[in-house]
Amino acid sequence: MLFHRGQGTRDFEEPTILEVGVLPNVLYVVGVDGDGRLDVTVSSALSQGGALFYNLGAEGFSGPRVERVSVAPSMLRVLDVDGERVNDIVAFGRSATTVSLGVAADSPPTPTFRRGDADGDGDVVITDAVFVLNYLFQSDRQPTCRDAADSNDDAVINLTDAVAVLNYLFQSGVPPADPGPTECGEDTTEDALPDCAGGC
């Protein structure tokens, strides 16, 4: 594989040669390891696998990490299939598709949420207050992230949480407690509610 680093003037440096480690079919550029840099994946039908090259910034790319799959892939895609914040490998073959689930690091990511986002859709709006009221008085579905529904951070989900959201939205009231309604963050107070992630 040849890598031509851009010089920012519509010119490119001389190529760096990267040994792929497999006989390649398709090259795909995607962020694999969550560091904000684009990495390179190469699929290989003949080798029944693919190679991952991690972008190391100014240091170039890592050597190939070869991953074997149980089909002869015509294409690989790297994405979070199961929503666990760890990228998985999906290999597309002519007659079958396989999914290799990624394994989380030893220390899982800190759960983050928006305070007041009771329905977990990523925004704090009137529907979040309605969601809390329906949960309390209509036996509707429970919040998947109880910390997010606990707008005033008193460790109890009750009528005051819906009122707090409505006051914030329509009366210029105090915003929901940290991490607040606009940015994802972690719970900064100790309480009996389980750690959770929602809407982030």
C-alpha positions in Angstrom: 0.0 0.0 0.0 1.4 3.5 -0.9 0.7 6.4 1.4 1.3 9.9 0.0 1.2 12.5 2.9 -0.4 15.8 1.8 1.7 18.9 2.0 -1.3 21.3 2.2 -0.5 23.0 -1.1 -2.2 20.5 -3.4 1.1 18.6 -3.5 2.0 15.3 -1.9 5.2 13.9 -0.5 6.9 10.9 -2.0 5.0 7.7 -1.1 5.6 5.6 2.0 5.3 1.9 1.3 3.2 0.0 3.8 3.4 -3.8 3.7 -0.2 -5.0 3.9 0.3 -8.6 5.1 -2.6 -9.9 3.0 -3.5 -9.9 -0.7 -5.9 -6.9 -0.8 -9.3 -6.4 -2.5 -10.7 -3.2 -1.1 -9.2 -0.4 1.0 -11.5 1.5 3.3 -10.6 4.6 5.5 -12.4 4.9 8.8 -11.7 5.8 12.5 -11.2 2.4 14.1 -9.7 3.1 17.6 -11.6 6.2 18.6 -8.6 8.5 18.8 -10.1 11.0 16.2 -7.7 10.0 13.4 -8.6 8.1 10.3 -7.2 4.6 10.1 -7.0 2.2 7.1 -8.6 -1.2 6.6 -7.9 -3.6 3.8 -10.0 -6.6 3.0 -8.6 -9.8 1.4 -10.8 -12.5 -0.1 -7.9 -14.8 -0.7 -6.5 -14.5 2.8 -10.0 -14.7 4.4 -9.3 -11.6 6.5 -8.2 -8.1 6.5 -5.5 -5.8 7.8 -5.9 -2.8 10.0 -3.4 0.1 9.9 -3.7 2.5 12.9 -3.0 6.2 12.2 -0.2 7.3 14.5 -0.3 11.0 13.5 3.1 12.4 12.6 4.6 9.0 13.1 2.7 7.6 10.1 0.9 4.3 10.4 1.3 1.2 12.5 2.3 -2.1 10.9 -0.7 -4.3 9.8 -2.8 -6.0 12.4 -4.2 -8.9 10.5 -7.7 -10.1 11.4 -9.0 -13.4 10.1 -12.7 -13.9 9.3 -14.7 -17.0 8.4 -15.7 -15.9 4.9 -13.8 -14.7 1.9 -14.6 -11.0 2.2 -15.2 -8.8 -0.8 -15.4 -5.9 1.7 -14.8 -5.1 5.4 -16.6 -2.4 7.4 -15.6 -1.3 10.9 -18.4 0.1 13.0 -20.1 -0.3 16.4 -22.8 -2.9 15.6 -23.9 -3.6 19.2 -23.8 -0.1 20.7 -21.1 -0.9 23.3 -18.8 1.9 22.1 -16.3 -0.6 20.7 -15.9 -1.0 17.0 -16.7 -4.4 15.5 -15.7 -5.9 12.1 -18.4 -6.8 9.5 -17.1 -8.9 6.7 -19.2 -9.2 3.5 -18.6 -12.3 1.4 -20.3 -13.5 -1.8 -22.6 -15.9 0.1 -22.3 -14.9 3.8 -21.6 -12.1 6.1 -19.9 -12.4 9.5 -19.6 -10.0 12.4 -16.6 -10.0 14.8 -17.5 -8.2 18.0 -14.9 -5.9 19.4 -13.7 -6.4 23.0 -13.7 -3.5 25.4 -10.5 -2.4 27.1 -9.9 -3.4 30.7 -11.4 -0.1 31.9 -14.8 0.5 30.3 -15.6 4.1 29.2 -17.2 6.3 31.8 -21.0 6.4 31.2 -22.1 9.8 30.0 -25.5 11.4 29.6 -27.3 14.7 29.4 -29.2 15.6 32.6 -32.9 16.1 31.8 -32.8 14.0 28.6 -35.3 11.5 30.1 -36.2 9.8 26.8 -32.6 9.5 25.7 -33.0 11.1 22.3 -30.0 13.5 22.7 -32.0 16.7 23.4 -33.7 18.2 26.4 -37.1 19.3 25.2 -40.7 19.3 26.3 -41.0 15.6 25.5 -38.6 14.8 28.3 -41.0 16.3 30.9 -43.9 14.5 29.3 -41.9 11.3 29.4 -41.3 11.6 33.1 -45.0 12.4 33.7 -46.1 9.4 31.7 -43.6 7.2 33.6 -44.9 8.5 37.0 -48.7 8.6 36.3 -49.4 6.4 33.3 -47.2 3.4 34.2 -45.4 4.1 30.9 -42.0 2.7 30.1 -39.1 3.4 32.5 -36.2 5.7 31.6 -33.3 3.7 30.4 -31.0 6.2 32.1 -32.5 7.1 35.5 -29.7 9.7 36.1 -30.7 11.6 33.0 -34.4 11.6 34.1 -33.4 12.9 37.6 -33.2 16.5 36.4 -32.5 18.1 39.8 -30.0 15.4 40.9 -31.8 14.5 44.1 -31.6 10.7 43.4 -35.3 10.4 43.1 -37.4 10.6 39.9 -40.6 12.5 40.8 -42.8 15.4 39.7 -40.1 17.9 40.5 -38.0 16.6 37.7 -40.6 17.3 35.1 -41.2 20.7 36.6 -37.5 21.5 36.6 -37.3 20.7 32.8 -40.3 22.8 32.1 -39.0 25.8 34.1 -35.7 25.5 32.4 -37.3 25.4 28.9 -40.1 28.0 29.3 -39.3 30.2 32.4 -35.5 30.7 32.0 -35.2 28.5 35.1 -32.1 26.9 36.4 -30.7 24.3 34.0 -30.7 20.6 35.0 -27.8 19.7 37.3 -24.4 18.7 36.1 -23.4 17.5 33.6 -26.3 19.7 32.3 -28.7 19.5 29.4 -26.4 20.5 26.5 -23.1 18.5 26.9 -22.6 14.8 27.6 -20.8 14.1 30.8 -20.6 11.8 33.8 -22.5 11.9 37.0 -20.5 14.1 39.5 -22.5 13.1 42.6 -22.7 9.9 44.5 -26.2 8.4 44.7 -28.1 5.1 44.6 -29.1 5.4 41.0 -27.2 3.0 38.7 -24.5 4.4 36.4 -25.9 4.7 32.9 -25.4 6.2 29.5 -28.0 7.8 27.4 -28.4 10.1 24.3 -24.6 10.5 23.8 
